[in-house]
Amino acid sequence: MMRYCIIPRDKQSEVEFVRTMKVRKIPHIGEKAEMKYAMLGIHTCQDVLDRSTDLFYLLAETNFDFLYKSSIGIGSVYHEISKSTVNQSISSSETFRLS
C-alpha cells in the first residue's frame, strides 16, 4: 500500500519533514547501511545532523557528504537529457521461411 504525504510549501515545513525522516528513506541507503547507521545511533536525518561531527570522522568523505546533504534536503538525483532521438541501429529478423 502506497502512502502519500502533502507537505506545505514553506521552508519550515520542508525542513521539519526531512529531519523526522528515517535514514532508510534516503535513496541509495539500503538495509545494510541502515543497520550500520543504527549501530552508531543514527535512525533519522535529525540524528545525522546532531552527530555530524562524529560521522565526519567515522565515514568516508563521499559517504559523509552524501548523507549530510540528504539530511538537510539537498538531493543528488540528476536526469540526463537524451542526446539523440534517432535510432542508432536497425535490425531485422526472420522467423519463418516463405515457401
DSSP file (Angstrom, degrees, kcal/mol; ACC not computed):
  #  RESIDUE AA STRUCTURE BP1 BP2  ACC     N-H-->O    O-->H-N    N-H-->O    O-->H-N    TCO  KAPPA ALPHA  PHI   PSI    X-CA   Y-CA   Z-CA
    1    1 A M              0   0    0      0, 0.0     2,-0.4     0, 0.0     0, 0.0   0.000 360.0 360.0 360.0 126.0    0.0    0.0    0.0
    2    2 A M        -     0   0    0      2,-0.0     2,-0.4     0, 0.0     0, 0.0  -0.746 360.0-157.6 -93.8 135.1    1.5    3.3   -1.1
    3    3 A R        -     0   0    0     -2,-0.4     2,-0.4     2,-0.0     0, 0.0  -0.883   1.8-153.0-112.5 144.7    1.0    6.3    1.2
    4    4 A Y        -     0   0    0     -2,-0.4     2,-0.4     2,-0.0    -2,-0.0  -0.866   3.6-158.8-114.5 150.0    1.2    9.9    0.1
    5    5 A C        -     0   0    0     -2,-0.4     2,-0.6     2,-0.0    -2,-0.0  -0.995   6.2-151.0-131.0 130.1    2.2   12.9    2.2
    6    6 A I        -     0   0    0     -2,-0.4    -2,-0.0     0, 0.0     0, 0.0  -0.898  14.5-167.6-103.3 122.2    1.3   16.5    1.4
    7    7 A I        -     0   0    0     -2,-0.6     7,-0.1     2,-0.0    -2,-0.0  -0.924  25.8-115.1-110.5 127.9    3.8   19.0    2.8
    8    8 A P        -     0   0    0      0, 0.0     2,-1.9     0, 0.0     6,-0.1  -0.298  31.7-113.7 -58.3 146.5    3.0   22.7    2.9
    9    9 A R  S    S+     0   0    0      4,-0.1     2,-0.3     5,-0.1     3,-0.1  -0.385  78.5 107.8 -85.9  61.1    5.3   24.7    0.6
   10   10 A D  S  > S-     0   0    0     -2,-1.9     4,-2.0     1,-0.1     3,-0.2  -0.978  76.1-117.9-133.7 152.6    7.1   26.7    3.2
   11   11 A K  H  > S+     0   0    0     -2,-0.3     4,-2.6     1,-0.2     5,-0.2   0.871 110.5  52.8 -56.5 -45.0   10.7   26.3    4.3
   12   12 A Q  H  > S+     0   0    0      1,-0.2     4,-2.4     2,-0.2    -1,-0.2   0.903 109.9  47.8 -62.2 -43.0   10.0   25.3    7.9
   13   13 A S  H  > S+     0   0    0     -3,-0.2     4,-2.2     2,-0.2    -1,-0.2   0.899 113.1  48.5 -65.2 -40.6    7.6   22.5    7.0
   14   14 A E  H  X S+     0   0    0     -4,-2.0     4,-2.3     2,-0.2    -2,-0.2   0.924 112.6  47.3 -65.4 -44.6   10.0   21.1    4.5
   15   15 A V  H  X S+     0   0    0     -4,-2.6     4,-2.4     1,-0.2    -2,-0.2   0.918 112.6  49.6 -63.2 -43.8   12.9   21.2    6.9
   16   16 A E  H  X S+     0   0    0     -4,-2.4     4,-1.5    -5,-0.2    -1,-0.2   0.889 110.2  51.0 -63.8 -39.6   10.8   19.6    9.6
   17   17 A F  H  X S+     0   0    0     -4,-2.2     4,-0.6     1,-0.2    -1,-0.2   0.934 112.5  45.4 -63.2 -46.5    9.6   16.8    7.3
   18   18 A V  H >< S+     0   0    0     -4,-2.3     3,-0.9     1,-0.2    27,-0.4   0.902 109.9  54.5 -66.2 -41.0   13.2   15.9    6.2
   19   19 A R  H 3< S+     0   0    0     -4,-2.4    27,-1.9     1,-0.3    28,-0.3   0.831 109.7  46.3 -64.7 -32.3   14.6   16.0    9.8
   20   20 A T  H 3< S+     0   0    0     -4,-1.5    -1,-0.3    -5,-0.2    -2,-0.2   0.540  90.0 110.1 -86.6  -6.2   12.0   13.5   11.0
   21   21 A M  S << S-     0   0    0     -3,-0.9    24,-2.3    -4,-0.6    25,-0.2  -0.443  74.6-115.4 -72.0 139.4   12.5   11.2    8.0
   22   22 A K  B >   -A   44   0A   0     22,-0.2     3,-1.7    -2,-0.1     4,-0.3  -0.466  20.4-122.6 -71.9 146.0   14.2    7.8    8.7
   23   23 A V  G >  S+     0   0    0     20,-1.9     3,-1.5     1,-0.3    -1,-0.1   0.781 109.1  68.6 -62.6 -26.0   17.6    7.4    7.0
   24   24 A R  G 3  S+     0   0    0     19,-0.4    -1,-0.3     1,-0.3     5,-0.2   0.756  90.7  63.0 -63.9 -23.6   16.3    4.3    5.2
   25   25 A K  G <  S+     0   0    0     -3,-1.7    -1,-0.3     2,-0.1    -2,-0.2   0.616  79.7 100.8 -77.3 -12.7   14.0    6.5    3.2
   26   26 A I  S X  S-     0   0    0     -3,-1.5     3,-1.9    -4,-0.3    45,-0.0  -0.585  88.5-104.7 -72.8 130.5   17.0    8.3    1.6
   27   27 A P  T 3  S+     0   0    0      0, 0.0     3,-0.1     0, 0.0    -1,-0.1  -0.271 104.9  22.2 -55.4 141.2   17.7    6.9   -1.9
   28   28 A H  T 3  S+     0   0    0      1,-0.2     2,-0.8    -4,-0.1    -3,-0.1   0.441  90.8 117.5  77.9   3.9   20.7    4.6   -2.0
   29   29 A I    <   -     0   0    0     -3,-1.9    -1,-0.2    -5,-0.2     2,-0.1  -0.893  47.2-176.9 -99.6 109.6   20.5    3.8    1.7
   30   30 A G     >  -     0   0    0     -2,-0.8     4,-2.4    -3,-0.1     5,-0.2  -0.174  42.4 -82.8 -96.7-170.0   19.9    0.1    1.8
   31   31 A E  H  > S+     0   0    0      2,-0.2     4,-2.1     1,-0.2     5,-0.1   0.886 125.8  49.3 -63.3 -42.4   19.3   -2.4    4.6
   32   32 A K  H  > S+     0   0    0      2,-0.2     4,-2.2     1,-0.2    -1,-0.2   0.920 112.8  46.5 -66.3 -44.1   23.0   -3.0    5.4
   33   33 A A  H  > S+     0   0    0      1,-0.2     4,-2.7     2,-0.2     5,-0.2   0.894 110.2  54.5 -64.9 -38.9   23.7    0.8    5.6
   34   34 A E  H  X S+     0   0    0     -4,-2.4     4,-2.3     1,-0.2    -1,-0.2   0.912 109.2  47.7 -60.7 -41.9   20.6    1.3    7.7
   35   35 A M  H  X S+     0   0    0     -4,-2.1     4,-1.9     2,-0.2    -2,-0.2   0.899 111.1  51.4 -65.2 -40.3   22.0   -1.4   10.2
   36   36 A K  H  X S+     0   0    0     -4,-2.2     4,-0.8     1,-0.2    -2,-0.2   0.926 112.9  44.6 -62.6 -45.0   25.4    0.2   10.2
   37   37 A Y  H ><>S+     0   0    0     -4,-2.7     5,-3.1     1,-0.2     3,-0.5   0.865 109.0  57.1 -67.6 -35.6   23.9    3.6   11.0
   38   38 A A  H ><5S+     0   0    0     -4,-2.3     3,-1.5     1,-0.2    -1,-0.2   0.881 102.0  55.5 -63.0 -37.6   21.6    2.1   13.6
   39   39 A M  H 3<5S+     0   0    0     -4,-1.9    -1,-0.2     1,-0.3    -2,-0.2   0.770 107.8  50.2 -65.4 -24.1   24.7    0.7   15.4
   40   40 A L  T <<5S-     0   0    0     -4,-0.8    -1,-0.3    -3,-0.5    -2,-0.2   0.417 124.7-106.0 -90.7   0.8   26.0    4.3   15.5
   41   41 A G  T < 5S+     0   0    0     -3,-1.5     2,-0.7     1,-0.2    -3,-0.2   0.669  76.9 137.0  84.0  17.6   22.7    5.5   16.9
   42   42 A I      < +     0   0    0     -5,-3.1    -1,-0.2     1,-0.2    -2,-0.2  -0.880   5.1 139.2-102.5 113.4   21.6    7.1   13.7
   43   43 A H        +     0   0    0     -2,-0.7   -20,-1.9     1,-0.2   -19,-0.4   0.639  64.5  31.5-121.3 -32.5   17.9    6.5   12.9
   44   44 A T  B  > S-A   22   0A   0    -22,-0.3     4,-1.3   -21,-0.1     3,-0.3  -0.774  83.4-106.0-124.6 168.9   16.6    9.8   11.5
   45   45 A C  H  > S+     0   0    0    -24,-2.3     4,-1.9   -27,-0.4   -25,-0.2   0.825 120.5  60.0 -64.1 -30.6   18.0   12.7    9.5
   46   46 A Q  H  > S+     0   0    0    -27,-1.9     4,-2.6   -25,-0.2    -1,-0.2   0.877 100.4  55.2 -63.8 -36.8   18.0   14.7   12.7
   47   47 A D  H  > S+     0   0    0     -3,-0.3     4,-2.0   -28,-0.3    -1,-0.2   0.883 105.3  52.9 -62.3 -37.6   20.3   12.2   14.2
   48   48 A V  H  < S+     0   0    0     -4,-1.3    -2,-0.2     1,-0.2    -1,-0.2   0.925 111.4  45.7 -62.4 -44.4   22.7   12.8   11.3
   49   49 A L  H >< S+     0   0    0     -4,-1.9     3,-0.9     1,-0.2    -2,-0.2   0.890 112.9  49.7 -67.0 -39.5   22.6   16.5   12.0
   50   50 A D  H 3< S+     0   0    0     -4,-2.6     3,-0.2     1,-0.2    -1,-0.2   0.834 121.3  34.3 -68.4 -32.0   23.1   16.0   15.7
   51   51 A R  T 3X S+     0   0    0     -4,-2.0     4,-2.5    -5,-0.2    -1,-0.2   0.039  79.1 123.2-111.0  25.3   26.1   13.7   15.3
   52   52 A S  H <> S+     0   0    0     -3,-0.9     4,-2.1     1,-0.2    -1,-0.2   0.836  72.3  53.8 -60.4 -35.4   27.6   15.3   12.2
   53   53 A T  H  > S+     0   0    0     -3,-0.2     4,-1.2    -4,-0.2    -1,-0.2   0.932 111.3  45.3 -65.6 -44.7   31.0   15.8   13.8
   54   54 A D  H  > S+     0   0    0      1,-0.2     4,-1.6     2,-0.2     3,-0.5   0.930 113.8  49.6 -62.1 -45.4   31.3   12.2   14.8
   55   55 A L  H  X S+     0   0    0     -4,-2.5     4,-2.5     1,-0.2    -1,-0.2   0.837 101.7  63.2 -65.2 -32.5   30.1   11.0   11.4
   56   56 A F  H  < S+     0   0    0     -4,-2.1    -1,-0.2    -5,-0.2    -2,-0.2   0.896 111.8  36.8 -57.6 -40.3   32.6   13.3    9.6
   57   57 A Y  H  < S+     0   0    0     -4,-1.2    -1,-0.2    -3,-0.5    -2,-0.2   0.729 119.5  48.5 -85.6 -23.1   35.5   11.3   11.2
   58   58 A L  H  < S+     0   0    0     -4,-1.6     2,-0.2    -5,-0.1    -2,-0.2   0.804 105.8  57.7 -87.2 -30.8   33.8    7.9   11.0
   59   59 A L  S  < S-     0   0    0     -4,-2.5     2,-0.0    -5,-0.2     0, 0.0  -0.604  90.6 -96.6-103.4 159.4   32.7    7.8    7.4
   60   60 A A     >  -     0   0    0     -2,-0.2     4,-2.8     1,-0.1     5,-0.3  -0.359  43.8-108.6 -64.4 154.7   34.5    8.2    4.1
   61   61 A E  H  > S+     0   0    0      1,-0.2     4,-2.6     2,-0.2     5,-0.2   0.899 117.8  46.5 -57.3 -45.6   34.3   11.8    2.8
   62   62 A T  H  > S+     0   0    0      2,-0.2     4,-2.3     1,-0.2    -1,-0.2   0.889 113.2  49.6 -67.3 -37.8   31.9   11.0   -0.1
   63   63 A N  H  > S+     0   0    0      2,-0.2     4,-2.6     1,-0.2     5,-0.2   0.926 113.4  46.0 -65.9 -44.0   29.6    8.9    2.2
   64   64 A F  H  X S+     0   0    0     -4,-2.8     4,-3.1     2,-0.2     5,-0.3   0.933 112.3  50.9 -63.1 -45.3   29.5   11.7    4.8
   65   65 A D  H  X S+     0   0    0     -4,-2.6     4,-2.4    -5,-0.3     5,-0.2   0.923 113.2  45.4 -58.9 -46.3   28.9   14.4    2.1
   66   66 A F  H  X S+     0   0    0     -4,-2.3     4,-2.3     2,-0.2    -1,-0.2   0.939 116.0  45.5 -62.7 -48.1   26.0   12.4    0.6
   67   67 A L  H  X S+     0   0    0     -4,-2.6     4,-1.8     2,-0.2    -2,-0.2   0.909 114.8  47.1 -65.1 -43.3   24.4   11.6    4.0
   68   68 A Y  H  X S+     0   0    0     -4,-3.1     4,-1.0    -5,-0.2    -1,-0.2   0.939 113.5  46.9 -65.5 -47.5   24.7   15.1    5.3
   69   69 A K  H ><>S+     0   0    0     -4,-2.4     5,-3.0    -5,-0.3     3,-0.7   0.905 112.1  51.2 -62.2 -40.5   23.4   16.8    2.2
   70   70 A S  H ><5S+     0   0    0     -4,-2.3     3,-1.2    -5,-0.2    -1,-0.2   0.872 105.7  56.9 -62.7 -35.8   20.5   14.3    2.1
   71   71 A S  H 3<5S+     0   0    0     -4,-1.8    -1,-0.2     1,-0.3    -2,-0.2   0.703 108.5  45.5 -71.8 -19.5   19.7   15.0    5.7
   72   72 A I  T <<5S-     0   0    0     -4,-1.0    -1,-0.3    -3,-0.7    -2,-0.2   0.293 125.7 -99.9-104.6   9.5   19.3   18.7    5.0
   73   73 A G  T < 5S+     0   0    0     -3,-1.2     2,-0.8     1,-0.2    -3,-0.2   0.639  76.9 136.7  89.8  15.5   17.2   18.1    1.9
   74   74 A I      < -     0   0    0     -5,-3.0    -1,-0.2    -6,-0.2    -2,-0.2  -0.860  39.5-156.6 -97.8 111.6   19.7   18.5   -0.8
   75   75 A G        -     0   0    0     -2,-0.8    -5,-0.0    -3,-0.1    -6,-0.0  -0.311  17.9-154.1 -84.2 167.7   19.2   15.7   -3.3
   76   76 A S        +     0   0    0     -2,-0.1     2,-0.6     2,-0.0    -1,-0.1  -0.034  49.5 125.7-130.8  31.2   21.7   14.3   -5.8
   77   77 A V        -     0   0    0      2,-0.0     2,-0.4     0, 0.0    -2,-0.1  -0.827  33.7-178.4 -97.8 123.3   19.5   12.9   -8.5
   78   78 A Y        -     0   0    0     -2,-0.6     2,-0.5     2,-0.0    -2,-0.0  -0.942  16.0-149.1-120.7 143.0   20.2   14.1  -12.0
   79   79 A H        -     0   0    0     -2,-0.4     2,-0.3     0, 0.0    -2,-0.0  -0.949  15.1-140.9-112.8 122.9   18.3   13.3  -15.2
   80   80 A E        -     0   0    0     -2,-0.5     2,-0.4     1,-0.0     3,-0.0  -0.607  14.6-128.2 -82.6 140.9   20.3   13.2  -18.4
   81   81 A I        -     0   0    0     -2,-0.3    -1,-0.0     1,-0.1     2,-0.0  -0.732  34.0-103.5 -86.6 134.7   18.7   14.6  -21.5
   82   82 A S        -     0   0    0     -2,-0.4     3,-0.1     1,-0.1    -1,-0.1  -0.327  22.6-147.1 -59.6 134.0   18.8   12.2  -24.4
   83   83 A K  S    S+     0   0    0      1,-0.2     2,-0.3     2,-0.0    -1,-0.1   0.854  78.7   8.2 -71.9 -34.7   21.5   13.2  -26.9
   84   84 A S        -     0   0    0      2,-0.1    -1,-0.2     1,-0.1     4,-0.1  -1.000  47.0-159.3-149.2 144.4   19.6   12.0  -29.9
   85   85 A T        +     0   0    0     -2,-0.3     2,-0.3    -3,-0.1    -1,-0.1   0.371  67.0 106.7-101.3   2.8   16.1   10.6  -30.6
   86   86 A V  S    S-     0   0    0      1,-0.1    -2,-0.1     2,-0.0     2,-0.1  -0.622  82.3-104.0 -82.6 138.6   17.3    8.9  -33.8
   87   87 A N        -     0   0    0     -2,-0.3    -1,-0.1     1,-0.1     3,-0.1  -0.368  22.7-151.7 -60.3 137.3   17.7    5.1  -33.8
   88   88 A Q  S    S+     0   0    0      1,-0.2     2,-0.3    -4,-0.1    -1,-0.1   0.728  74.3  13.4 -84.3 -23.9   21.3    4.1  -33.5
   89   89 A S        -     0   0    0      2,-0.0     2,-0.4    -3,-0.0    -1,-0.2  -0.978  61.5-142.7-149.3 161.0   20.8    0.8  -35.3
   90   90 A I        -     0   0    0     -2,-0.3     2,-0.3    -3,-0.1     0, 0.0  -0.992  21.9-176.7-126.1 133.1   18.3   -1.1  -37.4
   91   91 A S        -     0   0    0     -2,-0.4     2,-0.3     2,-0.0    -2,-0.0  -0.890   7.5-168.6-126.9 159.9   17.8   -4.8  -37.1
   92   92 A S        -     0   0    0     -2,-0.3     2,-0.3     2,-0.0    -2,-0.0  -0.990   3.6-171.0-143.7 151.2   15.7   -7.3  -38.9
   93   93 A S        -     0   0    0     -2,-0.3     2,-0.4     0, 0.0    -2,-0.0  -0.963  12.9-147.4-141.3 158.6   14.8  -10.9  -38.2
   94   94 A E        +     0   0    0     -2,-0.3     3,-0.1     1,-0.1    -2,-0.0  -0.982  15.8 173.1-131.5 119.9   13.1  -13.8  -40.0
   95   95 A T  S    S+     0   0    0     -2,-0.4     2,-0.4     1,-0.2    -1,-0.1   0.888  70.5  28.0 -92.6 -46.4   11.1  -16.4  -38.1
   96   96 A F  S    S-     0   0    0      0, 0.0     2,-0.3     0, 0.0    -1,-0.2  -0.912  75.9-126.8-119.4 143.9    9.5  -18.4  -40.9
   97   97 A R        -     0   0    0     -2,-0.4     2,-0.4    -3,-0.1    -3,-0.0  -0.670  28.6-117.6 -83.8 142.0   10.8  -19.0  -44.5
   98   98 A L              0   0    0     -2,-0.3    -1,-0.0     1,-0.1     0, 0.0  -0.647 360.0 360.0 -77.2 133.6    8.4  -18.2  -47.3
   99   99 A S              0   0    0     -2,-0.4    -1,-0.1     0, 0.0    -2,-0.0   0.447 360.0 360.0 -91.5 360.0    7.6  -21.4  -49.3
